[in-house]
């Protein structure tokens, strides 16, 4: 993981061997994987995923983020924000007025 921040969107279990023609049985191993946006040093967001253990999956499930798109009536622009589940952006990204 390289970058400034990671914003998890989803956490789930996947099969370890996901090839074509593989028949999964009850005892086939599964691993936890997290999907989200990685913010780099240029403030660009890149969608990434990586494997995690069970205890990290609990932490990422409680700290999920969401992508919110808001329309500003003052400057008539739409801006996208990545914020926590319970936070809502209150300022425009362009003119810094309220929505």
VEXDREN-2710 file (C-alpha; in Angstrom, 1 decimal):
% VEXDREN-2710
k/r/px/py/pz
1/UNK/0.0/0.0/0.0
2/UNK/1.5/3.2/-1.1
3/UNK/-0.2/6.6/-0.9
4/UNK/-1.5/9.1/1.5
5/UNK/-4.8/7.5/2.5
6/UNK/-7.0/4.5/1.8
7/UNK/-10.8/4.8/1.8
8/UNK/-12.4/1.3/2.0
9/UNK/-15.6/0.8/0.1
10/UNK/-16.3/-2.9/0.5
11/UNK/-15.0/-5.9/2.4
12/UNK/-15.8/-9.5/1.5
13/UNK/-14.5/-13.1/1.2
14/UNK/-13.2/-14.6/-2.0
15/UNK/-12.0/-18.0/-3.0
16/UNK/-8.2/-18.5/-3.0
17/UNK/-8.1/-20.2/-6.4
18/UNK/-10.4/-18.3/-8.8
19/UNK/-9.3/-19.9/-12.0
20/UNK/-11.5/-21.2/-14.9
21/UNK/-12.8/-24.7/-14.3
22/UNK/-12.1/-24.8/-10.6
23/UNK/-14.9/-26.5/-8.6
24/UNK/-15.2/-25.1/-5.1
25/UNK/-16.1/-27.4/-2.3
26/UNK/-17.0/-26.8/1.3
27/UNK/-13.3/-27.1/2.5
28/UNK/-11.9/-24.8/-0.2
29/UNK/-10.1/-21.9/1.5
30/UNK/-11.4/-18.4/1.4
31/UNK/-9.6/-15.1/2.2
32/UNK/-10.8/-11.7/3.2
33/UNK/-10.3/-8.9/0.6
34/UNK/-10.9/-5.1/0.9
35/UNK/-11.8/-2.9/-2.0
36/UNK/-11.4/0.9/-2.0
37/UNK/-9.8/4.1/-3.2
38/UNK/-6.2/4.9/-2.7
39/UNK/-5.3/8.6/-2.7
40/UNK/-1.8/9.3/-4.0
41/UNK/0.5/12.3/-3.5
42/UNK/-1.2/14.2/-6.4
43/UNK/-4.7/13.8/-4.8
44/UNK/-5.8/11.4/-7.5
45/UNK/-8.0/8.4/-6.5
46/UNK/-7.2/4.9/-7.7
47/UNK/-9.4/1.9/-7.2
48/UNK/-7.4/-0.9/-5.5
49/UNK/-8.0/-4.2/-3.7
50/UNK/-5.8/-6.4/-1.5
51/UNK/-6.0/-9.3/0.9
52/UNK/-6.3/-8.8/4.6
53/UNK/-6.8/-11.0/7.7
54/UNK/-9.9/-11.4/9.8
55/UNK/-9.0/-8.8/12.4
56/UNK/-8.3/-6.2/9.7
57/UNK/-11.6/-7.0/8.1
58/UNK/-13.5/-6.0/11.2
59/UNK/-11.6/-2.7/11.4
60/UNK/-12.3/-2.0/7.7
61/UNK/-16.0/-2.9/8.0
62/UNK/-16.5/-0.3/10.7
63/UNK/-14.5/2.4/8.8
64/UNK/-16.1/2.2/5.4
65/UNK/-16.3/5.2/3.2
66/UNK/-18.7/6.3/0.4
67/UNK/-18.4/8.5/-2.7
68/UNK/-20.8/11.4/-2.6
69/UNK/-21.6/13.7/-5.5
70/UNK/-23.0/17.1/-4.7
71/UNK/-24.4/20.0/-6.9
72/UNK/-23.7/23.6/-5.9
73/UNK/-26.4/26.1/-6.8
74/UNK/-24.0/29.1/-6.5
75/UNK/-21.3/28.1/-9.0
76/UNK/-23.4/25.4/-10.8
77/UNK/-20.7/22.7/-10.6
78/UNK/-20.8/19.2/-9.3
79/UNK/-18.1/18.0/-7.0
80/UNK/-17.3/14.5/-5.8
81/UNK/-16.2/13.7/-2.2
82/UNK/-15.0/10.6/-0.5
83/UNK/-16.2/10.7/3.1
84/UNK/-17.1/8.4/6.0
85/UNK/-20.5/6.7/6.1
86/UNK/-22.0/9.2/8.6
87/UNK/-20.3/12.4/7.3
88/UNK/-21.8/14.7/4.6
89/UNK/-19.8/17.4/3.0
90/UNK/-21.2/20.9/3.7
91/UNK/-18.9/23.1/1.5
92/UNK/-18.5/23.2/-2.2
93/UNK/-15.1/22.1/-3.6
94/UNK/-14.9/25.0/-6.1
95/UNK/-16.4/28.1/-4.4
96/UNK/-16.4/27.0/-0.8
97/UNK/-20.0/28.1/-0.2
98/UNK/-22.6/25.9/1.4
99/UNK/-24.7/23.5/-0.6
END
